[in-house]
Amino acid sequence: MMDPVTLMLLGTAPAVLKVADTLAQILLLRARADLARARAAARSEGDKPGGAR
């Protein structure tokens, strides 16, 4: 038989995984937004090479 702490931890695992999944989705959305902003900034530069004036 398992001790009460182990049973409690096993019972909370689905909730912990759901929170972790939500946080991962938020981080992914932020990263995609940052990438989109960086691409938009690069386009607004006129696609000039790095050393061009």
DSSP file (Angstrom, degrees, kcal/mol; ACC not computed):
  #  RESIDUE AA STRUCTURE BP1 BP2  ACC     N-H-->O    O-->H-N    N-H-->O    O-->H-N    TCO  KAPPA ALPHA  PHI   PSI    X-CA   Y-CA   Z-CA
    1    1 A M              0   0    0      0, 0.0     2,-0.2     0, 0.0     0, 0.0   0.000 360.0 360.0 360.0 142.7    0.0    0.0    0.0
    2    2 A M        -     0   0    0      1,-0.1     0, 0.0     2,-0.1     0, 0.0  -0.519 360.0-111.3 -85.7 151.4    1.2    3.5   -0.8
    3    3 A D     >  -     0   0    0     -2,-0.2     4,-1.9     1,-0.1     3,-0.2  -0.384  32.5-106.3 -76.6 162.2    1.7    6.2    1.8
    4    4 A P  H  > S+     0   0    0      0, 0.0     4,-2.4     0, 0.0     5,-0.2   0.822 117.1  56.1 -60.7 -34.6   -0.7    9.2    1.7
    5    5 A V  H  > S+     0   0    0      2,-0.2     4,-2.5     1,-0.2     5,-0.2   0.929 108.0  47.8 -65.6 -43.4    1.9   11.6    0.3
    6    6 A T  H  > S+     0   0    0     -3,-0.2     4,-2.5     1,-0.2    -1,-0.2   0.915 112.2  49.7 -62.3 -43.2    2.5    9.4   -2.7
    7    7 A L  H  X S+     0   0    0     -4,-1.9     4,-1.9     2,-0.2    -1,-0.2   0.899 110.6  50.1 -62.5 -40.4   -1.2    9.1   -3.3
    8    8 A M  H  X S+     0   0    0     -4,-2.4     4,-1.6     2,-0.2    -2,-0.2   0.925 110.9  49.0 -63.8 -44.4   -1.6   12.9   -3.0
    9    9 A L  H  X S+     0   0    0     -4,-2.5     4,-0.9     1,-0.2    -2,-0.2   0.904 111.0  49.7 -63.0 -41.3    1.2   13.5   -5.5
   10   10 A L  H  < S+     0   0    0     -4,-2.5     3,-0.3     1,-0.2    -1,-0.2   0.860 109.7  52.7 -65.1 -34.2   -0.2   11.0   -7.9
   11   11 A G  H  < S+     0   0    0     -4,-1.9     4,-0.3     1,-0.2    -1,-0.2   0.803 110.5  46.5 -71.3 -29.0   -3.6   12.7   -7.6
   12   12 A T  H  X S+     0   0    0     -4,-1.6     4,-2.3     1,-0.2     3,-0.3   0.573  86.3  92.4 -89.9  -8.5   -2.2   16.1   -8.4
   13   13 A A  H  X S+     0   0    0     -4,-0.9     4,-2.6    -3,-0.3     5,-0.2   0.889  83.1  51.8 -55.9 -45.1   -0.2   15.0  -11.4
   14   14 A P  H  > S+     0   0    0      0, 0.0     4,-2.0     0, 0.0    -1,-0.2   0.906 111.7  47.3 -60.9 -39.0   -2.9   15.7  -14.0
   15   15 A A  H  > S+     0   0    0     -4,-0.3     4,-2.2    -3,-0.3    -2,-0.2   0.903 111.9  50.0 -67.3 -40.3   -3.4   19.3  -12.7
   16   16 A V  H  X S+     0   0    0     -4,-2.3     4,-2.5     1,-0.2    -1,-0.2   0.911 111.2  49.2 -64.2 -42.1    0.3   19.9  -12.6
   17   17 A L  H  X S+     0   0    0     -4,-2.6     4,-2.4    -5,-0.2    -1,-0.2   0.875 109.2  52.6 -65.5 -36.5    0.7   18.7  -16.2
   18   18 A K  H  X S+     0   0    0     -4,-2.0     4,-2.3    -5,-0.2    -2,-0.2   0.918 110.8  46.8 -65.5 -42.5   -2.2   20.9  -17.3
   19   19 A V  H  X S+     0   0    0     -4,-2.2     4,-2.5     2,-0.2    -2,-0.2   0.921 112.5  50.1 -64.0 -44.1   -0.6   24.0  -15.8
   20   20 A A  H  X S+     0   0    0     -4,-2.5     4,-2.2     1,-0.2    -2,-0.2   0.897 110.6  50.0 -62.2 -40.3    2.8   23.1  -17.4
   21   21 A D  H  X S+     0   0    0     -4,-2.4     4,-2.2     2,-0.2    -1,-0.2   0.910 110.3  50.2 -64.4 -42.4    1.1   22.6  -20.8
   22   22 A T  H  X S+     0   0    0     -4,-2.3     4,-2.1     1,-0.2    -2,-0.2   0.919 111.2  48.3 -62.3 -44.4   -0.6   26.0  -20.4
   23   23 A L  H  X S+     0   0    0     -4,-2.5     4,-2.4     1,-0.2    -1,-0.2   0.892 110.3  51.9 -63.3 -39.4    2.6   27.7  -19.5
   24   24 A A  H  X S+     0   0    0     -4,-2.2     4,-2.2     1,-0.2    -1,-0.2   0.898 109.0  50.4 -64.1 -40.0    4.4   26.1  -22.5
   25   25 A Q  H  X S+     0   0    0     -4,-2.2     4,-2.4     2,-0.2    -2,-0.2   0.900 109.7  50.8 -64.6 -40.3    1.6   27.3  -24.8
   26   26 A I  H  X S+     0   0    0     -4,-2.1     4,-2.4     2,-0.2    -2,-0.2   0.926 110.9  48.4 -62.7 -45.1    2.0   30.9  -23.5
   27   27 A L  H  X S+     0   0    0     -4,-2.4     4,-2.4     1,-0.2    -1,-0.2   0.892 110.9  51.2 -62.9 -39.0    5.8   30.8  -24.0
   28   28 A L  H  X S+     0   0    0     -4,-2.2     4,-2.3     2,-0.2    -1,-0.2   0.915 110.0  48.9 -64.6 -43.1    5.3   29.4  -27.5
   29   29 A L  H  X S+     0   0    0     -4,-2.4     4,-2.2     2,-0.2    -2,-0.2   0.897 111.6  49.5 -64.1 -40.1    2.8   32.2  -28.4
   30   30 A R  H  X S+     0   0    0     -4,-2.4     4,-2.6     2,-0.2    -2,-0.2   0.914 110.5  50.1 -64.4 -42.1    5.2   34.8  -27.0
   31   31 A A  H  X S+     0   0    0     -4,-2.4     4,-2.4     1,-0.2    -2,-0.2   0.905 110.9  49.1 -63.7 -41.0    8.1   33.4  -29.0
   32   32 A R  H  X S+     0   0    0     -4,-2.3     4,-2.4     2,-0.2    -1,-0.2   0.899 111.3  49.7 -65.1 -39.5    6.0   33.4  -32.2
   33   33 A A  H  X S+     0   0    0     -4,-2.2     4,-2.4     2,-0.2    -2,-0.2   0.912 110.8  49.6 -65.2 -42.1    5.0   37.0  -31.5
   34   34 A D  H  X S+     0   0    0     -4,-2.6     4,-2.4     2,-0.2    -2,-0.2   0.909 111.4  49.2 -62.0 -41.9    8.6   38.1  -31.0
   35   35 A L  H  X S+     0   0    0     -4,-2.4     4,-2.5     2,-0.2    -2,-0.2   0.910 110.3  50.4 -64.2 -42.1    9.7   36.3  -34.2
   36   36 A A  H  X S+     0   0    0     -4,-2.4     4,-2.4     1,-0.2    -2,-0.2   0.901 111.1  49.3 -63.1 -40.6    6.9   38.1  -36.1
   37   37 A R  H  X S+     0   0    0     -4,-2.4     4,-2.4     2,-0.2    -2,-0.2   0.907 111.1  49.6 -64.6 -41.0    8.0   41.5  -34.7
   38   38 A A  H  X S+     0   0    0     -4,-2.4     4,-2.1     2,-0.2    -2,-0.2   0.903 111.7  48.1 -65.3 -40.8   11.6   40.8  -35.6
   39   39 A R  H  X S+     0   0    0     -4,-2.5     4,-2.2     2,-0.2    -1,-0.2   0.904 111.5  50.1 -65.9 -40.5   10.6   39.8  -39.2
   40   40 A A  H  X S+     0   0    0     -4,-2.4     4,-2.1     1,-0.2    -2,-0.2   0.898 110.2  50.5 -64.4 -39.8    8.4   42.9  -39.5
   41   41 A A  H  X S+     0   0    0     -4,-2.4     4,-0.9     1,-0.2    -1,-0.2   0.892 109.5  50.8 -64.7 -39.1   11.3   45.1  -38.3
   42   42 A A  H  <>S+     0   0    0     -4,-2.1     5,-1.3     1,-0.2     3,-0.4   0.890 110.3  49.5 -65.8 -39.1   13.6   43.5  -40.8
   43   43 A R  H ><5S+     0   0    0     -4,-2.2     3,-1.7     1,-0.2    -1,-0.2   0.877 106.3  55.8 -66.8 -36.6   11.1   44.1  -43.6
   44   44 A S  H 3<5S+     0   0    0     -4,-2.1    -1,-0.2     1,-0.3    -2,-0.2   0.711  96.2  66.3 -70.7 -17.6   10.8   47.8  -42.6
   45   45 A E  T 3<5S-     0   0    0     -4,-0.9     3,-0.4    -3,-0.4    -1,-0.3   0.529 117.6-112.7 -77.1  -5.5   14.5   48.2  -42.9
   46   46 A G  T < 5 -     0   0    0     -3,-1.7    -3,-0.2     1,-0.2    -2,-0.1   0.667  49.9 -82.6  83.6  16.9   14.1   47.6  -46.7
   47   47 A D  S   <S+     0   0    0     -5,-1.3    -1,-0.2     1,-0.2    -4,-0.1   0.839  77.4 166.7  56.3  34.8   15.9   44.3  -46.7
   48   48 A K        -     0   0    0     -3,-0.4    -1,-0.2    -6,-0.2    -3,-0.1  -0.534  42.3-103.8 -76.8 145.7   19.2   46.0  -46.9
   49   49 A P    >   -     0   0    0      0, 0.0     3,-1.4     0, 0.0    -1,-0.1  -0.286  40.9-100.0 -61.5 159.6   22.4   44.0  -46.2
   50   50 A G  T 3  S+     0   0    0      1,-0.3    -2,-0.1    -3,-0.1    -3,-0.0   0.805 120.2  39.6 -54.5 -36.7   23.9   44.6  -42.8
   51   51 A G  T 3  S+     0   0    0      2,-0.0    -1,-0.3     0, 0.0     2,-0.0   0.470  89.6 114.4 -95.7  -1.2   26.6   47.0  -44.0
   52   52 A A    <         0   0    0     -3,-1.4    -4,-0.1     1,-0.1     0, 0.0  -0.353 360.0 360.0 -72.3 149.0   24.5   49.0  -46.6
   53   53 A R              0   0    0     -2,-0.0    -1,-0.1     0, 0.0    -3,-0.0   0.361 360.0 360.0-120.6 360.0   23.8   52.6  -46.1
